Amino acid sequence: MALFDTDTITIESLKKLLQEQIPVKIVDVRSQENFDQWHIPGSELLPVNSALQETDDNVFLDMGFTSGLPVVVVCQEGFLSRKATEQLRDLDIEAYSLEGGIKHWTRVWNTAEMLLEDTKITQIRRAGKGCLSYLIINNGEAAVIDAAVEPQTFIDLASENQAQIKYVLDTHIHADHFSRSKQLAEQTGAKLLLPAQNLVQYKFTPIQDDDQITIGKAVLKAIHTPGHTDESLSYLLNNQILFSGDLLFLNGVGRPDLKSTDEIARQKTAKLYRSLQKILNLPEDTLVLPGHYHQPVAFDGKLIGKTLQYLKEHLPLLYLEEKAFINEILTDMPDTPPNYEQIVDLNISGDAENHDLVDLEAGENRCNSQK
Ligand SMILES: [Fe+2]
């Protein structure tokens, strides 16, 4: 029996299939270049992009394509995948075109959880974009860090855990996605805590180095870690878990060059170096939970995080002297994130009402200073 009685599939349906581990074959019909930039985890690139655009012949017949599983076809915006789906169906293959294509996939999220004694931490991951948000719950109280998906997601997750969101925090002013923190605070009555700075044009409570908040019986402490941006904060939970924002990732460190001249980028890289030294002095078993992941996030429920000890063992960058570190970071920087100047402006104004966030936020994550 067919999975669906239509020949298209929504991102929500695909998310459900992946979460429930229902076997499907996801094929991507975009160009190699687009696929290399970002794709759905587990998907396979079929080299049919040009042929699909240039001819009306059945390109799958030519390549002898077969599949024992239902096939989900992905393209950029959901148009070419329709043509491919039709051709696959002509070969009696149960195929579905992903509505809205990879562009819509940018909104899909999944979760992973962990317990730190009596504190529950849920990592909410935008599967395509790699943005990581966190919900921390202790004793019926909750805090959200870096709300990167729709506010209702956090409201629902908190209520499933009988918790009330008391604080909403950002680690910094983001350049790759619109922060949903202001909206979330407004909708829940939670206190909006942003790193102290005078850029943001709406009301918030500033939080700075050494400030502490309590979530039930848990304590979250701010550590000023400038570099990626001047205001950047990391947050340390119960002296055991570090929410490192865009300072430290599992495969590198944050980029210091956005919205900066060469000279300012150099100064920010020096700050980044010193911030890292501060963090590297924490106990080695501190668990680092970053603000982004560098790959499409799998639907595996596995938390994205590593101990400081692991990161020290795997990131040689962390052992460089300051001068070598600065040179290493500033040499061969990746392309800037798509639409980043506009996204920063939206985060400063706090209002994205007349903007198409799907368009603005589409694309891979490029917060990392390494390619
Ligand atoms: Fe960032």
Residues whose N, C-alpha, C, O or C-beta is under 5 A from the ligand:
A	BS01	LIG	I173 H174 A175 D246 C367
